[in-house]
Amino acid sequence: MRLKIPPALVFIIFSGLMYLLAKYLPIGSFAFFGNSFLIIALITLGLLIGVFALFQFVYVKTTINPQKPFNTEKLITNGLYSYTRNPMYLAMLVLLISLALYLRNAFNIFLITGFVSYMNLNQIIPEEKALGQIFGTSYKMYCKQVRRWF
């Protein structure tokens, strides 16, 4: 697998880049009514998605280590995983969106797009190849039924 940087660290790096962009390129600022409420709602949603996704992995006793997908013992297709194949990464995305709203810099959308692209190329696609080798046809059917992100 091509993965070099753990997804949690990728999330931290992109969060830091978003902060630096907002601090050193303070153009494209925006604010709107209900901004604070939306930020709180997105943080809550992101945390809930992340916690429930992790709980499902722990509950079925399979690996949560994204750097070792070949250690996966069970394919989870219920709960959150019946709506998205990557709820943990979706949780990170939702948290990045909430951070962009908090920082109020419209140019952070480019970093959010970069996060999604990076995760697709360097994490999700290699994971999908590994899971396809482990679970074969059942994983391919799952991929046809459930979207990658949302």
C-alpha positions in Angstrom: 0.0 0.0 0.0 1.3 3.5 -0.9 0.2 5.1 2.4 3.0 7.1 3.9 1.1 9.5 6.2 -1.6 8.3 8.6 -5.0 9.8 7.9 -5.2 11.5 11.3 -1.9 13.3 10.6 -3.2 14.3 7.1 -6.2 15.8 8.8 -4.0 17.8 11.2 -1.7 19.0 8.4 -4.7 20.2 6.4 -6.2 21.9 9.4 -2.9 23.7 10.0 -2.7 24.7 6.4 -6.2 26.1 6.6 -5.2 28.1 9.7 -2.1 29.5 8.0 -4.0 30.4 4.8 -6.6 32.3 6.8 -3.9 34.1 8.8 -1.5 35.0 6.0 -4.0 35.4 3.2 -6.9 37.2 4.9 -8.8 37.9 1.7 -12.0 36.1 0.7 -13.4 36.6 4.2 -17.1 35.8 4.7 -19.6 35.7 7.5 -23.3 35.0 7.5 -26.3 34.8 9.9 -26.2 31.4 11.7 -22.5 30.8 11.1 -21.9 29.9 14.7 -24.8 27.5 14.9 -23.7 25.8 11.6 -20.2 25.4 13.0 -21.4 23.8 16.2 -23.8 21.5 14.2 -21.0 20.4 11.9 -18.6 19.8 14.7 -21.2 17.7 16.5 -22.1 15.8 13.3 -18.4 15.2 12.5 -17.6 13.9 16.0 -20.7 11.7 16.1 -19.9 10.1 12.7 -16.3 9.5 13.7 -17.1 8.0 17.1 -19.9 5.7 15.7 -17.7 4.6 12.9 -14.9 3.7 15.3 -17.3 2.0 17.6 -18.5 -0.3 14.7 -14.9 -1.4 14.1 -14.3 -2.1 17.8 -17.7 -3.9 18.1 -16.9 -6.4 15.4 -13.3 -6.7 16.6 -11.5 -5.7 13.4 -8.5 -3.4 12.8 -8.9 0.3 12.9 -5.4 0.8 11.7 -5.7 2.4 8.2 -2.1 1.6 7.4 -2.7 -2.1 7.5 -5.9 -2.9 5.6 -4.8 -6.5 5.0 -5.3 -7.1 8.8 -9.0 -6.5 8.3 -11.0 -9.6 9.3 -14.6 -8.5 8.8 -16.3 -6.3 6.2 -18.7 -3.9 7.9 -21.6 -3.0 5.7 -24.3 -2.0 8.2 -24.9 1.1 10.3 -23.0 4.1 9.0 -21.2 1.9 6.5 -24.5 1.3 4.7 -24.5 5.1 3.7 -20.8 5.7 3.2 -17.8 3.4 2.7 -15.6 5.9 4.6 -17.4 7.4 7.5 -14.2 8.1 9.4 -12.8 10.2 6.5 -16.2 11.8 6.0 -16.1 12.8 9.7 -12.7 14.5 9.0 -14.1 16.2 6.0 -17.1 17.6 8.0 -14.7 18.8 10.7 -12.5 20.6 8.1 -15.6 22.3 6.7 -16.5 23.5 10.2 -13.0 24.8 10.6 -13.3 26.6 7.2 -16.5 28.3 8.5 -14.8 29.2 11.7 -11.8 30.7 10.0 -14.1 32.5 7.5 -11.7 32.3 4.6 -13.3 31.2 1.3 -10.0 30.1 -0.1 -10.0 27.2 2.4 -12.3 25.4 0.0 -9.3 24.7 -2.1 -7.6 23.0 0.8 -10.7 21.0 1.6 -10.7 19.9 -2.1 -7.1 19.0 -1.7 -7.8 16.9 1.4 -10.5 14.9 -0.5 -8.2 14.4 -3.5 -5.3 13.4 -1.3 -7.4 10.9 0.7 -8.9 9.4 -2.5 -5.6 8.9 -4.2 -3.3 7.9 -1.3 -5.7 6.3 1.2 -9.0 5.2 -0.1 -8.1 3.7 -3.5 -5.3 1.6 -2.0 -7.6 0.5 0.8 -10.3 -0.4 -1.7 -7.8 -2.5 -3.7 -6.7 -4.3 -0.5 -10.3 -4.9 0.6 -11.2 -6.2 -2.9 -8.4 -8.7 -2.6 -9.5 -9.8 0.9 -13.3 -9.9 0.4 -13.6 -10.4 -3.4 -17.1 -10.3 -4.9 -18.9 -9.3 -1.7 -16.7 -6.1 -1.5 -17.3 -5.3 -5.1 -21.1 -5.6 -4.6 -20.8 -3.4 -1.5 -19.0 -0.8 -3.6 -21.8 -0.8 -6.1 -24.4 -0.3 -3.5 -22.7 2.3 -1.2 -20.9 5.5 -2.2 -17.3 6.3 -1.4 -18.0 9.5 0.6 -21.7 10.3 0.9 
